[in-house]
Amino acid sequence: MGSQNIIIESSSDYCKTWSQYHEITALPLRIISERSFDIIQKDNNNFLIAYLQFPGKLAIFNYNIASTSLEQVGTAFTLSSGVQEIEFTFIDESTYLASLKDTGDNVFYTRSDDGALTWSTNHSFAGVLTGNRPIITSYHNGNLYAAIAEENKISLIVSPDKGVTWSAPFDVFLNDKPISNTSIHSDGEKLFVVFEEHIFVNQLDNYQTDVCYISSNNNGVDWSGKIKYTKYIRNDLISSIKLSGDRIIALVLSNRVNQERQDTYLGILAETIDPAPPAINWMDFPNPIDFDQDFQIQVFAYDETGINSVSVEFNHKVYTLYDDGNHEDFLAGDYIYGGTIDGVPTNTSLGPDKSKIIGLNNVQLPISNNGVIADISTAEKIRLAVKVIDTDQNEINRTANVYMGELSGRDGKYDGLNILFSGGFFLSGYSNNSLWFNAVSSSSLMVDYQAGNIGVNPTDPDNLIYSVLSGDTPFGHSWQDWKKAVDNGAYFYDGDNDGVYNPVDKNENGVWDPDEDKPDLLYDGVYFTSYNDGVPASERRFDTIEPKGIEIRQSIYASNRNSILDDVIFFRYSLLYKGLGNADEPDSLTDVYFSVWTDSDIGSADDDKAGCDTTLHSGYTYNNGSDQVFGENPPAFFKTIVQGPLVKTGNSADYGYNKFGPDIGINALQGYKNLGMTTFAPPHKNHYKLLDPRNPLEGRRYQEALYPFDGSEIDPCTFEFGEVRGGVNCVEVNNKFWFSGDPVTNYGWIGTFALDMRDLTTTGAFTLHKNEPMDIIVAYVVGRGIDYLNSIDRAREITQYVHEEYQRNFSTIVSVEDNNEELPAKFYLSQNYPNPFNPATKIKYTIGVVDENFRPLQTQLIVYDILGRKVKTLVNEVKAPGTYEITFDASQLASGVYLFRLSSGSFSQTKKMMVLK
């Protein structure tokens, strides 16, 4: 029953499968509860519906499922006041009996001999005046039967004249346990009395309930012994019993799956065998737990026939529990099973999830699978599964989440204290000369991205955050889970160069080797998820902007083995414009700006200031003195453009890079460059002149460092939110970088307001070409010194190191699972691929380590013709140890054989390649 309608599903194979769905909406239902109506199957197509129509009337309708027609039978009959429940009996085409119960628990019946045109006055059943349910009657071989329970006894009353008169009660069954909720039913051949039996369970020190029945094949003269229909050791309760054809269908309520909830189970009386599982009364274990700490678990499990085994699966291991008094299980034979579970090692992945917490180093960040950073309450958890098997091989399973206490909560934290309320980005550009804008900035009420790739349902169970940590077993669970990350666009190291991620230990030595595939593991952990701008316009804050078909593959990296990088989190945003397949959509999105957006709250939220450092391509947040949360030395929080988007320069001397670390290497593009920070602007949440953007145009203006309300240029000389200090000529200050001065020396353009700040560290403009990813690498850097100003200096030192680390292709700490493994010791020049080629080919080369300082070397990669004449210089710069890859375009060269030579330090190697046009 839904919304005062009746819903019917039909089955033609005795409830094995269900087909048609019928919703009866034409009834003038105004009923009190589901017990205020009853449905009887009259034949294959017709159902009689008897219901108590408010106020105080009984009505009968016939519903035909073949024609979906609904017709009233007879006329509505006025009942005595207070009638609430009904059980209906169809005796023949003209004779009906309605058994009723009122609010005073009085039970009685009325009957009709003329097809519900008229009804009798109320009559009492012989020997029964009150009850908690209406009495169910059953017509069998010319007699009408009713069953009555009293404590542990069942009696029958019989009517030979269709309910006009009744016999005196006579006993048919005496039980050794209390019984209740008795009813009688006929399948045409036998009579069945169904009842609930209440059994005292010593383990529970309480009663539990089973559903039982007795049967008679000679019209109730003789009866069988008790037969248990349900056998679960906890509670099974009768919900409804109905005749369907020649089968009696029983609906039973049971909490066998969830003790807090009763589910409905359907079966055929006298045919269905109950696979009664054992019961788990409780499980006890510490929650949350700490890393590297073993813990104990106890499970209270029992069964009517006996327990065969109790086991626990946790963190990919299975443990056997015991009830012998020797395994943290209290007393032997007390049904409490116990054991010790191994602790969770640090630096191991806890499995994919919709939200996770990055907690590898001093910076802790909750992240969500739709791009939201920090503004999400979550916890790292591992599923614990208990399995109990009884001696009949029936089993029950219970699961629970075990939370890691060190990785739970919300907000970005440093030293365990809040520094970030929410993080994300602004993204804007032009599509066919029309401005578009979207964002992930939850505290500004803009979350325009949803989990998963374009075209995938955002609720797809594979739209998760996938992680691999340095402590994970090579080729283990997290490496295998990475397959789904790769399906969603994650990078990987292709050891066998077949273009497919297949992490197999080919030589079965238990460690990773360079010719084997591995995840995109940089430093000590990688976290990957993908999301897209598919949130409909109607659900956005700016409801005029439709999705553009932009997908973002987000990878996050962190280190915990370097005292400097312990204060850094790296983000790789791989932007991919796929489009939505619309005929009028462009092949590229132009004049695109990407902004790192944060709502930084360093301790207290209302005492933060903002600034930027153009030499470090960073915007930052710092405190205006001491802080109530952090004390005398609150940290400074830098947001740094490490690798900006690629833009074409047309100058062959320029190179743009996409760096992946020493394993995957470097992609270098000639004639391109990477942009850095191009603007910085901090919206002020609580000031009416610099509010969060109220429309897409204001969002774009913030990215361009313009005044948001009218698009005018900011004048550092007059801008009321800052001052130009230290004798600097305010006219000469670049107004695209708000507050670019140095608060430590009080020199330059300094922000003067301490408020609840947001900030935008922007790079652009660039172009997103369809199906060509654009990778932008960002770093969150936190520095904490001896006071609030010294924290800025400390953050600058770390940020400078971050840029140097990028120049080294992130090679200070290698990302392999064996911590003793080093950077490449050998130099190597790979054969170009493809070869022969036209017009472009890729050349991969490796720069080895020459000393303990990982000293970079002057490196050249030059192409010569067959006569030794220089054709093109591909690389001529200092290179850190690592693996690199560059694309060589030979479209201007004639067909033939060419040479390419790698020179680095004292190493030199030459190989041949062929241009074939």
N, C-alpha and C positions, 0 to 999 in steps of 0.2 A: 504494500500500500504506500503510495507516495502522493503528497499534496492532496489527500482526500480522493485519490483515484485508486483503483485496484489493478494490479499488474499480474498477468498470468503468463507463464512460460509453459510450453507443451513439450512432451516427450512421447515418442512412439515405441520406445524400447525399454520401458520400465526404468526410466531415469538414468540410463547409461549416458545418453546424449540428449541435449536440449536444442530445439530448433526455433520454433516461432515464438515471438514476443508480442503479447497483447496488453494494451493499456486501456482499461475500461474507464472512460471519462464521462459518460452520459448519466451516471448515477448521481442523484442529488445527495451525496454523502455529507452528513454532519454527525460523525460518530465520535465516541469518546476515546476508543483505543482499538487495537487490532482484534481484541476479543469481542468487539461489538459486532462482528460479522462472521459468517461461516460460509464456506464454499463446498459443495458436494458435486462430484462428477457423476452425472446422470447416465451418460453414455459416451461414445468416442468424441462427439462434437459438442455436447450440451453440458453446461454447468449451472446448477441452481445456487443462487447467491441469496442468503438470508441475512438481513442486517437490521440492527436497531437504529431506526431513523429518529434523530433528535427532532422534537422532544417526545419521547415515549411511544414510538410506533414501531411495529414489526412489518417489514416489507420483504417480498420475495420477487426475484427477477430471474429470468432464464437468459444465459449468454451462450450464443452459438459461435464457436471459434472458427468454423468454416466460412460462415457468412458475416461474422463480426456483428451480428444483430443482437440487440438487447430488448427484451420484452418483459413487462411486469406480469407476474403470475398472481391472479386474484386481486385483492385490494389490501391496502395498508390497514393494519389492525392496531388499535390503541391499547397499550399495556398499562399495567399499574405503574406508579411512579417509582423511580430509582432503579429500574432494570438496566444492568450494565453489560452482561455477558450472555452469549448464546452458543449452544451446540445444536445443530440442525440435523434431523433424520428424515430422509426420503424413504417412505414405506412403499407407496405405489403412486400411480399418476394422480390420484385424488387425495391421498392420505399423507399428511406431514405431521411431524412432532417437533416442537421447539422447546428445548430444555433451557431454563433461564436461571440467572442469579442476580440478586439486587444488591444495593449498597449495604444492606444489613446481613449479607451472607445467607439470606434465605434462598433455598433452591426449590424449584417447582417447574411445571411444564404446562403448555397449552398445545392443543392439537386441532387439526382441520381435516374434515372428511369430504370437502367439496373443492379441493384445489385452491385453498387459501382465500376463498370468497368470505368464509366466516371462520371464526376460531372459538374454541371452548373457553370456559372460565379457567382460572388457574387451578391446577391440581398438584397435590403433593405426591412424591414417590413413597411407596410403602416403606415405612421405617426410617425415612430420611427427611429432615426438615431444614438442615443447614449444611453448608460446605463452602470450601474456598474456590470451587470451580463448579460450573453446571455439570450435571450428571450426563454422561454420554450413553446413548442407547443404540442398539444394533438390531436390525430385523433379519431373522434367520429361520428359514423353513417354516414360515407361518407364525412364528412367535417373535415378540419384541423382548429384548433382554437389556438389563442394566446391572452393572457390578458396583458393589459398595464395599469400601475398605474400612476396617475398624482395628486400629493398632496393628496386630499381626495376622488378621483374619480377613478373608474375602468371602462375601455373600453375594448371592444373585437374587434378583426378583424378575419374574417372567410375566408377560402379558399375552394371553392367547387372542386378544381382540384389538390388537394394534394400539394399545395404550389406554383403553377405556377402563379396564380393571387390571390389578396386579396381584400376583401371589404374595404370600408372606415371604420375608427373606429366608434363605436357606444357605448353610455354609458349604463352600466347595473347596476351600484351601486354607490350611493353617501353616503359617511360616514360622521359622525360628528367629526371625529378625523383624523389626518394625517395617511396615509398608505404608505407601500413600499413593495418591494420584492414580487411582485405578480406573480402567475403562475397558469396555468389551467391544469386540469387532468381529465381523464375519467376512470370510473370503469366498463364501458361497458353498464351501464344503465343510469347513471347520469353524468353530468359535475360538477366539483368542481373548484371554484376559491379560492385559498389559498393566504393569505396576512398577513403582519405584521401590527398591529395597534399600534400607539404610543399614550400613555395616560399620561397626566400630573398628577403627584402624589403630592398633597400638602405637605404631610409629608416629601417628599424628595426634594421638590422644583425643580423637574426635571421630565423628561419623563421616562416611562417604556414601555416595548413592550410585547404585547400578539400576539399569532398566532390565526387567525380567518379564517372563510371560508363562502362562499355562495354556493348554489347548484341549479341546474336546471335539471328537469326531462323531458323537452320538447325541447332539442337541443339548449338551450340558449335563448329561446324566453322569458321565465319568470324565475325569480330568487327568491330564498328564502331570508328571512332577514338574518342579520349577526348572525353567531353562533361562540361562543368562543371555540376554541379547547384547548388552554391553559389559565389558570386563575391565575397563580402566579403573585403577585403584583410587582415583579421585572422583569428582562428581560428574555423572551423566544424568541429565534430566529430560523428561518427556516434554517435547515442544508441541507436537501434533501428530496424530495418527489418522490416515485416511485410506479409503479403499480406492484403488485404481485398476479397473478391469477385474482380474481375479487375484491381484496382489495387494497386500496391506503395506503401505508405505509409511515408514516411521521417520519422523524428524526428531533428532536428539540434540540437546544443548550440552556442550562439553568444554571444559577448560584445559583439555589435554595438550594443546599447543601453547596457550598463553594463560597462566593462572589468573591474570588480571582481566581476562575477557572470555566470554562464552561464545564459541562458534557453533554453527548449525551443521550437523552431519545427517546425511540422508541414506537410508538403506531399506531393504525389503525384509519385513519380519519373517522369521523362520527360514530365511535363505542367506542373508548377508552375515558373513563371519567378521566379527570385530577384531581388527589387528591391534588389540589394546596395547599401547606402549607402556613402558614403565613411567613412573612419575618422578619429576625432580621438584622437590619441595622448596629448596633454596640452594644457592651457591654463594660462597663467601670467599673474597680475596681482596687485598688492598687495592684501592682505586681512588686517586691516581697512583702510579708507581714512578720510581726514578730509574734512570738508565743504569745499567750494569749492576742492578740489585735483584738477586733471586727473591722469589716470593712464594708463599704457600697458598694453596687453594683447598677448600673443603666443599663437597657436594653431598647433599642429603637426597639420596635416591632409593626408591623402593618399588616393589612390584608384587602382584598377587602370587605369581609363580616363582619369583626369585630373580636376582640380578646375575647376569653372566659377566659383564665387564662395564667399567666406567673409564672413559678416556677424555683427554683434553688436547685440542690442537691450538697452538699459540706460536705466532711468529715462525710459521712453516715447520714446526716440530710437533710431534705427537707424544703425549705423556700418558702412562697408565696410572690410575689412582687406585688406592687400596683401602680396604676396611679391615685392617689387621691390628690396629693400635700402634703401628710402628712408622707411620708415614704422615704425621701431623693430622691424624684422622680421629682423634679422641680414643674411644674404646673399640675394641674388636667386636664386630657383629652388631654395631649400633646403627647401621645403614648410612653412616657418614663416611664418605670416601675422601682420602686426602693424598697430597703429594706436593713436591717442590717443583716450581717452574723456573727455568733459567731466565736470568735478567736479559734485558734488551741491550745489546752493545751500542755504545755511542758511535756516531758516524755511520749508521746503517739506515737504509731507506725503510720507511714504515708502510710503504705501499701507496698506490694512487688514491686520490680523494678529490672531492669538489673544492675543498679548501685545505690549506696546509699552513704550517708555521715554519719559516726558515729560521733555524736556530743553531747554525754551525759556528758562529763566532760571536763577537760582542754586540752585533746588530741583530735584533730579532724582529722578523716581519711576518705577520699573517698575510696570506694571499688567497685570492679567490679565482675560480676558473673563468670569470668574466672580466678579468683585468683589474679589479679593485684591490688596492693595497692598503693594509692596516685597518681599514674601517670594516672589519668583520670579526665576529667572535667565533673562535674555532679552537680546536685542540688536535694535536697529533694523537692518533689512536691506533690500536691494533685489535683486530677482532679475535676474541676468545670463543672457542666452540667446544661445548661439552656434549659427548655422545654416551648414552646409556643403552645397553642391550640386555634384554631379559633372557631367560632360559628358553623361551619360545622363539628367539631371534627377532622379536619385535624391538624397535628402537625409538628413542626420542632424542631430539637435539635441541639444545639451548645455546644461544649466542649472547655475547655481551661485548661492549667496547671497553677496552682497558686504556685509560688515558695516561699520557706521559705528562707528569706534573710540571716538568721544566719547560714544556712546550704547549702552553694553553693560555687562553685569554684573547685580548684584542689590543689594538694600537701597536705601532712600531716602537720598539724599546731599545735603549742603549744602557748598559750596566743595570738592566732590569727596570729602568724608569722610562716613562713616556717621552718620545721625541716626535712622533708622527701620528696624527689622527687619521689622515687619509692621503693616499697617493694615487697617481694615475697620469693622465696626459690630456692635452688639447690637440686636435688635428683639424686642419681646415685647408681649403683650396678652392679651385674653380673647376666646374664641370660644364663644358660648353658655355663658358663665360658667365656661369651662374655660381655665386658663392655658396659653398656648403661648409658645415661645421659640425663636428661631433666631439664627444669627450667621455672620458671616465674620470669623474671628479665627484665622488659620492656626497661629500659634505656640501657641494654646490648644487646638489640634486640633479646631476647629470651623469647617468650611466647608460650610454647609448650602444653598448656592446653586450652581446650575449654569448654564452659558452658554445664552443664548437666551431667547425668550419662552415663556410657558406653552404647553404642547402641542407645542413644537418639539423635535425630537431635539437633545440638547446637542452632538452631533457635527456638526450641520448646518454645511456650509462657509460659510454666511453669518453664523454667530455669531462675529463679529469685532469688533475695536475699530476704529472708523472715525474718521479725523482730517481736519481741515481747518486749514491754517495760513495766516497772513497773507501769506506769500510765494507761495502757490499761485496759478496762473493762474485768473482768474475764468472760470467755466463749464468748467474743465478737468477732469482725471481725478478729483481729490478731490471736487469739487462734484458730479460724476456718481455717484461711489461713495456720496455722502450719501443717494442715493435709497434704498439698502438700509437705511441708518441710520434714515431716516424710516419705512420699513416696520416697523422694530422699535420705533418710538416716539419717535424724536428730534424735537426742535423744529426749525422753520425759519422764515425770514422769507417771508411770502406776499405778494410784491410786487403780484401781480395779483388778490389776494383771491378766488381760485377754490377754495381749500381743498386744492389739490394742489401738491406740490413738483415743479416742472419748471424746472430751471435753464437757461434759454435766453436768449442774448444777442439780444433782440428787434430792436434797431436795429443789431446787428452792429458796434458801435463798439469792441468789445474790452474794455470796462469795465462794471462793474455799475452799473445805474441803479435808482432807488427803485421803479420799477414792475416789476422783475424779481425772481424768487425767488432766495434765497441760503441757505446753511446757517446754523445757529445759531452763527455765529462771533463770539465775544466776546473782545476784546483780540487776542492774537496766535495763539491756537490753541484748538481745541475737540477733545476726544477723547470719543467716545460708544460705549457698549456697553450691552447689556441682559442681565439674568440673572434667574433665578427660584428660588424655594425648593423646587424639585422633587427635590432629593436625597432618596431614600427613607429612611424612618426607620431601616431596618436598616443603612444606611451612615453614620449620624450618630453623633457621640459620645453624644448624648442620644437613644437609640433609641426613646423613648416618644412622640416628637413627630413627627406626620405632616405632610407639606406642607399648606399652607393655600391655596395659589393666589395667592401674592404675587409680583409682578413689579417689578423695579427697573430704571428707565431712568437710567443714570448718565452725566452730562456733566461733563467736567473742563475748566477754563479756566485760561489762564496768560498773563501779559504779560511782554514783555522790552523795553518802551520806557518804563518808568517806574521810577525808581531805588527807589521804595518797594515797588511791586507786584512787582518782580523777586524778592522774597523770599516770594512768596505763591502758593499753588495753591488755586483754588476748585473745590469739588465741588457739583454739583446732584444730589441723590438724589430722583428722582421715584418715589414709592412708589405702586403700583397694586394694590389688592386685586381680583383677578378671580374668585377662587374656582375650584373644580374641577368644578362642575356637580353636586355631591352634593346630594341632596334635603334633608339635615338641616343644611347649612351656612348660617350667618347672612348677612343682608344687609350686615352691618358687623362689623368687628373693633373692640372697644372698649378703653378704657384702655391705649392703645398708647404705649410708650416707645421712642424711638430714641436710641441712644448712639453717638457717635463713639468707636471703640475703636482704640487704638494700643499697640503694643509698641515704645516709643521707646528707642533705644540711642544716646545722644549720645556718639560715640566709643566708649569702653569701656562695656560693658553693665552693670557692677556698681556704678557710682557715680552713678546718677541719682536725683533726687528729684522729687516731684510736688507741684503746687499748682493753685489755680484763682483766677481773677479774676472775681468776680460782676459787676463793672461792665462788663466786656468780654465777658461770656458765654463765657468761655474756660477750659478746663483746659490745663495746660502741664507740660512736663518741663524740668528744668534740672539742671546738674551741681553736685555738692557740692565746688566748688573747681575747680582746674585739672584737666586731663584728659590722659591719656597720648597720645591721638590728636590732639586739638585744641590742646593746650598750655594757655597761661594764660587764654585767652578762649574757652572752649567756648560755642556758641550756646544759646539757649533756644528751645523748640519749643512753640508755642501751637496748640491745636485749638479753633476758634471756631465757635459757632452764629451764622451771619450772618443767615439767614432761617429762623426756626423754623416748625413746623407751624401751620396755621390752626385756631383754635378759635372757636366761636360764642359771642358775649357777650350778644347780644340788645339791646345798647346801640347806637342809631343813630348815636351820635357816634364809635363805634369803626370803624376801618378795618383790614382785614388785606390784605397785599399778596403778590403773586407777581411778582417783578421779573426781566426777561429782558435788560436792556440797552437802549441807545438805539434799536436797530433794531426789535426785536419789541415793546418797550414794557413797560407795567406793567398787570397785572390787579389792580384794587382791589375788595374785597368789603366792603360796609357791614355793620356789626353783627358783625364778626369782628376778631380780633387775632392776631398772630404770637407764639407762645411764644418765650422765650429759653432759656438754660441753666437747667434746673430742679434738677439735682443734679450732683455730681461725686464720683467715688470711684475710687481707684487700687488695683486688686488687686496684691499683691506676689508675684511668681512664687516666690520662695525662702523665704517665711515661712509656716509651717504655719497661722497664724491668719488669713491673708488670701490663701489660694491662689486659683487660677483656679476658677470655679464648677464644682462637681462634678455638678450637676443643674440642670434649668431653673429651679427655685425659687431657687436661690442666684444664678443669673444675674439674675433679676428683682430680687432683694434688692439686689444691687450697683447696679442702675439706680435703685433707690429710696434709695440711700445708707444702707442698713441693714447691720447686721452679717450677713454671708452665712450663717453656720451656724445661727443661731436666729432671725433676723429682728428682733432687738432694735435699738433706737435707739442710735446712737453718741453717747457723752457726751464732748464736747471737753475737759471737765475731767479726765477719767480715761483717755482713749484713749491707749494706750501707744505709738502710732506718731507722735504729735505733741505739741506743747506750745503753750499759749496764752501769748503773750509781750507785753511792752510795757505791762503794767498793764491790759490788756483783761480785762473780767469774762467768764470762760469760760462762765458760765451764759447770757450774752446772745449767744453765738456760734451762728450758724445751723448745725445739725449736718447739713444736707442738702448742704453744700458743704465737703467735707473740705479742710483745709489752705488756707483762704481768706485767710490773712494775707499779709503782704508780706515776702518774704525779704530784699528790698533794705534795708528799714528795720528788719527783725527785729521786726515788729509784727503782732500777731494770731495766728491759729492756723497754726503752721508745722509741716510734716512733718519728722520727725527722722531717719528711716531713709533711707539711700542704698543702694538695691538695684537689681536688674533689675526695673524697674517696668512694669506695664501701666496704662492709665488709661481711664476712661469719662466722657466729657462728654455729659450726657444732656439731652434735651428731651422733655416730655410732661406730662400724658397728653393724647392726642387720639384721634380716631376715624377709622378708614379705612372709608369707605363704598364699597360694591362699584362698580367701574368709574369711580371718581372719583379722579384722581391727587392726591397730596399732595406738594408740592415742599419739600424742606429743603435749604438752601444752607449749606455748611460751608467753612471756610478752614483750610488748613495754613499757619501763619505762622512764619517763622524769623527770629530777631533775633540778631545777633552784635555785641557791644560790646567794650569794652576788657578786661573780665574777666567771670567767670561771672554776677555779680549785675547788672552793667551790661547784659549780654545780655538779662536780663528786662526792663529798662527799654526797651531798643531794641525788643524784640518787642511790648511794650505800645504804643509809639508807632505801629508798623506796624499793629497790630490796631485801634487807634483809627481810623487812616486807612481800614482796610478797612470799618469800620462807616459812616464818612462816605461812602465810595465806594458802598456799598449805598444810602444815602440819595439819592445822585446817580444812582441806577440805572446804576451801573458806567459812567459817561459821561466819566471823565477822559480815557480814550483810546478813540477810536472803533474799530470793528472792521472797517472797510472795507479793501479791498485797496490803494487809493490812499492812501498815508500823508499826503498833503496835504489829503485831504477832511476837512471839519470836521463838527461837530455841526449839527443843523438850525438854519439861519439864520433861518427863517421860522416864524411861529406859524400853526397851522392847526386848525380844528375840522371833523372829518369828519361826514358825514351818518350818523345812527344806522343800525344794521343789526340785525335786519330792520326795515323800515318800510313799511306799518303793522305793529304788533306787538301781541301779547297773550301773557303778561303782561310779558315782559322783553325788553330790547333792549340792545345794546352801543354805547357811544359812545367813539370814539377821538379823541385830540387831541394836538397837538404843541406843546411849549414850546421856543421858539427861543433861540439864544445872543445875549445882549445885550452882553457884553464878554469880554475875554480871560481873565477869571477864572471863566467859566462860572457867573456869579452866579445862584443860585436866586431865584425870584420868588414872591411871594404869589399864589396861583392860586385861583380860584373857578369851579366849574361848577354852575349853579343851573337848576332846572326851574321854569317859570312856566306858568300857565294862559293862555288866549287873551286874558284881560283884564289880564294883567301882574301877577297876584298870585303871590307866591312859593309854590310847591308843595313843593319839596324841594331841599335843598342836598346835592349829590353830592360835591363837593370843596371844601375850604376849608383850605388849608395851603400851605406853601412847597414849590415844585416845582423840581427841577433841570432843565436842558435835556434833552429827550428826548421819546419818544413814549409815550403812556399809553393805557390802555383801562379802562373801568369799566362794570359792568353796572347798569342802572337797572330796578328792579322796580316796575311800575305796577299791581300787582294790586289796590291799594286805590283806584285812580283810576277815574273814569267814562270812557266812550268820548269821544273828541273830539280836537281839535288842541291841542298844547302846544308851548311854546317852550323851548329850552335854550340858555343863554348861557355862553360861556367868557370869563373875564376874567383876564389875567395881565400884570402891569406896566401898560403903556399900551395893550396889545392887548385888543380886545373883539370877539367875533363871536357872532351868534345864528342858530339854525336851527330849523326846524319839524319836529315829528314827530307821528304819529297813533296814538292808542290805539284799537284796534278790537276790541270784545268781542262 
